[in-house]
Amino acid sequence: MARAAAEVDGGPAPDTEAEQVGYRGPTACAATGITYRQLDYWARTGLVEPSVRPAYGSGTQRLYSFRDVVVLKIVKRLLDTGVSLQNIRTAVQHLRSVGPAELARMTLMSDGATVYECTSPDEVVELLQGGQGVFGIAVGVVWRDVESALSTMHGERVDTGETLVGHNPADELAKRRNRAV
């Protein structure tokens, strides 16, 4: 049966990608379709904080993990459909508590008031037959969208600070930055 996203317990899953590569704010914004102002506000209010490196005052750069960027895109979609910020906060806590494999198979459904997690097609149908579901977000599709968007953008190695160039070999600025390190 579909469960409200807040009803599922679980410990945080290790995210090895977050330990290796981070994405700066402008890259996260470009990959998710949000403004930098939104990103900054969501980080300052604790809605979606960067898990790789938070900002420590003026001049420091936040670094978001791949998973953070996926969550940012889901938050944008939930907000665009009118889900309350309180329910989005609950959904974000749940999304952070599940492992990457579970996250990629999940579908989030909402009736506008509550966000539900569905992990099988039967749960989606059951929710729709109950008249509760109004819209759904297939997290696996969001995952692939973010993966595709980030593949053409720059990441940063957490351990060395090296800029990782996406699939854009003509990016001369990133090449120069890496030589200067």
C-alpha positions as CSV (number, residue, x, y, z in Angstrom):
1,M,0.0,0.0,0.0
2,A,1.2,3.6,-0.6
3,R,2.5,5.2,2.4
4,A,2.8,8.9,3.3
5,A,6.4,9.8,2.8
6,A,6.8,10.7,6.5
7,E,5.7,7.3,7.6
8,V,8.7,5.4,6.4
9,D,11.8,5.1,8.6
10,G,15.3,4.4,7.6
11,G,18.9,5.5,8.2
12,P,20.7,7.6,5.8
13,A,22.4,5.7,3.0
14,P,26.1,6.4,2.3
15,D,26.4,8.4,-0.9
16,T,29.8,7.7,-2.4
17,E,29.2,10.1,-5.2
18,A,28.8,12.9,-2.6
19,E,32.2,12.0,-1.2
20,Q,33.9,12.4,-4.6
21,V,32.2,15.1,-6.6
22,G,30.4,18.2,-5.7
23,Y,28.5,20.8,-7.8
24,R,28.6,24.5,-7.2
25,G,25.4,26.5,-6.8
26,P,25.2,27.8,-10.4
27,T,25.6,24.3,-11.8
28,A,22.9,22.9,-9.4
29,C,20.6,25.8,-10.6
30,A,21.2,25.1,-14.3
31,A,20.6,21.3,-13.8
32,T,17.3,21.8,-11.9
33,G,15.8,25.0,-13.4
34,I,15.7,26.9,-10.2
35,T,17.1,30.4,-9.5
36,Y,20.2,31.0,-7.4
37,R,18.0,33.0,-5.1
38,Q,15.8,30.0,-4.5
39,L,18.8,27.8,-4.0
40,D,20.3,30.2,-1.5
41,Y,17.0,30.5,0.4
42,W,16.4,26.8,0.5
43,A,20.0,26.3,1.9
44,R,19.6,29.0,4.5
45,T,16.2,27.8,5.7
46,G,17.4,24.1,5.8
47,L,15.0,22.9,3.1
48,V,17.8,21.4,1.0
49,E,21.3,21.9,2.4
50,P,24.4,20.9,0.5
51,S,25.7,17.6,1.9
52,V,29.2,18.0,0.4
53,R,30.2,21.4,1.7
54,P,28.0,24.1,3.3
55,A,28.8,27.8,3.0
56,Y,30.8,29.1,5.9
57,G,30.3,32.8,5.5
58,S,30.9,35.3,2.7
59,G,33.1,34.0,-0.2
60,T,32.8,30.3,0.4
61,Q,31.2,28.0,-2.1
62,R,28.5,25.5,-1.3
63,L,29.0,22.1,-2.9
64,Y,26.0,19.9,-3.6
65,S,26.1,16.2,-4.2
66,F,24.4,14.5,-7.2
67,R,21.7,13.3,-4.8
68,D,21.2,16.9,-3.5
69,V,20.6,18.1,-7.0
70,V,18.0,15.3,-7.6
71,V,16.2,16.4,-4.4
72,L,16.4,20.1,-5.5
73,K,14.7,19.2,-8.8
74,I,12.0,17.2,-6.9
75,V,11.4,20.1,-4.6
76,K,10.9,22.4,-7.6
77,R,8.4,20.1,-9.1
78,L,6.5,19.7,-5.8
79,L,6.4,23.5,-5.4
80,D,5.3,24.0,-9.0
81,T,2.3,21.8,-8.4
82,G,1.2,23.6,-5.2
83,V,2.3,21.2,-2.4
84,S,2.8,23.1,0.9
85,L,6.3,23.8,2.1
86,Q,5.6,21.8,5.3
87,N,4.7,18.7,3.3
88,I,7.7,19.3,1.1
89,R,10.0,19.4,4.1
90,T,8.6,16.1,5.3
91,A,9.1,14.6,1.8
92,V,12.7,15.9,1.7
93,Q,13.5,14.3,5.0
94,H,12.2,11.0,3.7
95,L,14.1,11.3,0.4
96,R,17.3,11.8,2.4
97,S,16.6,8.7,4.5
98,V,16.4,6.1,1.7
99,G,19.2,4.5,-0.2
100,P,20.0,5.5,-3.8
101,A,18.6,2.3,-5.3
102,E,15.3,2.8,-3.4
103,L,15.2,6.4,-4.5
104,A,15.6,5.7,-8.2
105,R,12.7,3.2,-8.0
106,M,10.3,5.5,-6.1
107,T,7.3,7.4,-7.4
108,L,6.0,10.3,-5.4
109,M,2.3,11.0,-5.6
110,S,0.4,13.8,-4.1
111,D,-3.2,14.8,-3.6
112,G,-2.1,18.4,-3.1
113,A,-2.0,18.0,0.7
114,T,0.0,14.8,1.4
115,V,3.0,13.4,-0.5
116,Y,2.9,9.6,-0.8
117,E,5.7,7.2,-1.7
118,C,4.8,4.4,-4.1
119,T,7.4,1.7,-4.9
120,S,5.4,-0.4,-7.2
121,P,2.9,0.1,-10.0
122,D,0.2,-1.6,-7.8
123,E,0.7,1.1,-5.2
124,V,0.2,3.8,-7.8
125,V,-3.0,2.2,-9.1
126,E,-4.3,1.6,-5.5
127,L,-3.7,5.3,-4.7
128,L,-5.4,6.5,-7.8
129,Q,-8.3,4.2,-7.3
130,G,-8.7,5.6,-3.8
131,G,-9.1,9.0,-5.4
132,Q,-6.1,10.4,-3.6
133,G,-3.4,10.8,-6.2
134,V,-3.5,13.9,-8.3
135,F,0.0,13.9,-9.8
136,G,3.1,11.8,-9.6
137,I,6.8,12.3,-9.9
138,A,8.8,9.2,-11.0
139,V,12.1,9.8,-9.1
140,G,14.0,7.6,-11.5
141,V,13.1,9.9,-14.4
142,V,14.2,12.9,-12.4
143,W,17.4,11.0,-11.6
144,R,18.2,10.4,-15.3
145,D,17.3,14.0,-16.2
146,V,19.7,15.4,-13.6
147,E,22.4,12.8,-14.7
148,S,22.0,14.0,-18.3
149,A,22.1,17.7,-17.4
150,L,25.1,17.3,-15.1
151,S,27.1,15.3,-17.7
152,T,27.5,18.5,-19.7
153,M,28.4,20.7,-16.8
154,H,31.3,21.0,-14.4
155,G,31.8,19.2,-11.1
156,E,34.5,19.6,-8.5
157,R,36.6,16.9,-6.9
158,V,36.0,17.3,-3.2
159,D,39.5,16.0,-2.2
160,T,41.6,18.1,-4.6
161,G,39.2,20.9,-5.7
162,E,40.0,20.0,-9.3
163,T,37.3,21.1,-11.8
164,L,35.9,18.1,-13.6
165,V,34.9,19.0,-17.1
166,G,31.6,17.6,-18.4
167,H,31.3,16.3,-21.9
168,N,32.4,19.6,-23.3
169,P,36.1,19.2,-24.3
170,A,36.2,22.7,-25.8
171,D,35.9,24.3,-22.3
172,E,39.3,26.1,-22.2
173,L,38.7,28.0,-18.9
174,A,38.3,24.7,-16.9
175,K,41.4,23.3,-18.6
176,R,43.4,26.4,-17.6
177,R,42.1,26.2,-14.0
178,N,43.2,22.6,-13.7
179,R,46.7,23.4,-15.0
180,A,47.1,26.2,-12.4
181,V,46.4,23.9,-9.5
